[in-house]
Amino acid sequence: MENSKSKDPLHGITLLKIVEQLVAHYGFDTLGELIKIKCFTDNPSVKSSLTFLRKTDWARKQVEELYVSSLPKFS
């Protein structure tokens, strides 16, 4: 079997890393505008965002989609 890299851009990336990179790039204000969830608009923190996103699949999916679409901007 051939050893090849996973084509999944989220492979090996933790939710913590995703949130930290999005916050560093956009800030909580812009994240709250891009994804309408309270953990980014009302008293936001990485810890509270992680807690919410780990429990809420639809919100996590939106965050992961934003991360994947933003990957070219991070380079």
C-alpha positions as CSV (number, residue, x, y, z in Angstrom):
1,M,0.0,0.0,0.0
2,E,1.2,3.4,-0.9
3,N,1.9,6.0,1.9
4,S,0.3,9.2,0.8
5,K,-0.8,12.3,2.7
6,S,-4.5,12.6,3.5
7,K,-6.4,14.9,1.2
8,D,-8.5,16.1,4.1
9,P,-7.3,19.6,4.9
10,L,-8.5,19.1,8.5
11,H,-6.5,15.9,9.0
12,G,-4.4,16.3,12.1
13,I,-5.7,19.8,13.0
14,T,-7.3,20.2,16.4
15,L,-10.3,22.3,17.0
16,L,-8.1,24.5,19.3
17,K,-5.7,25.2,16.5
18,I,-8.6,26.0,14.1
19,V,-10.2,28.5,16.6
20,E,-6.8,30.1,17.5
21,Q,-5.9,30.6,13.9
22,L,-9.3,32.0,12.9
23,V,-9.2,34.4,15.9
24,A,-5.6,35.5,15.1
25,H,-6.6,36.2,11.5
26,Y,-10.1,37.6,11.8
27,G,-10.6,38.5,15.5
28,F,-13.8,37.7,17.4
29,D,-15.7,40.7,15.9
30,T,-15.3,39.6,12.3
31,L,-15.8,35.9,13.3
32,G,-19.1,36.9,14.9
33,E,-20.1,38.6,11.6
34,L,-19.0,35.7,9.4
35,I,-20.6,33.0,11.7
36,K,-23.6,34.1,13.7
37,I,-23.0,32.3,17.0
38,K,-23.0,33.8,20.4
39,C,-19.7,32.3,21.5
40,F,-18.0,34.8,19.0
41,T,-20.1,37.8,19.9
42,D,-21.1,37.8,23.6
43,N,-18.0,37.9,25.9
44,P,-16.0,35.7,23.5
45,S,-13.0,33.6,24.5
46,V,-11.2,30.7,22.9
47,K,-12.2,28.5,25.9
48,S,-15.9,29.3,25.7
49,S,-15.9,28.9,22.0
50,L,-14.3,25.4,22.2
51,T,-16.8,24.4,24.8
52,F,-19.7,25.4,22.6
53,L,-18.3,24.1,19.4
54,R,-17.5,20.6,20.9
55,K,-21.2,20.3,21.8
56,T,-22.8,21.8,18.7
57,D,-22.1,20.0,15.4
58,W,-23.7,22.5,13.1
59,A,-21.6,25.4,14.5
60,R,-18.4,23.3,14.4
61,K,-19.1,22.5,10.8
62,Q,-19.5,26.2,9.9
63,V,-16.2,27.0,11.7
64,E,-14.4,24.1,9.9
65,E,-15.8,25.3,6.6
66,L,-14.6,28.8,7.2
67,Y,-11.1,27.5,8.2
68,V,-10.8,25.4,5.1
69,S,-11.9,28.3,2.8
70,S,-9.5,30.7,4.7
71,L,-6.4,28.4,4.4
72,P,-5.0,30.3,1.4
73,K,-5.1,33.5,3.4
74,F,-3.1,32.0,6.3
75,S,0.0,31.4,4.2
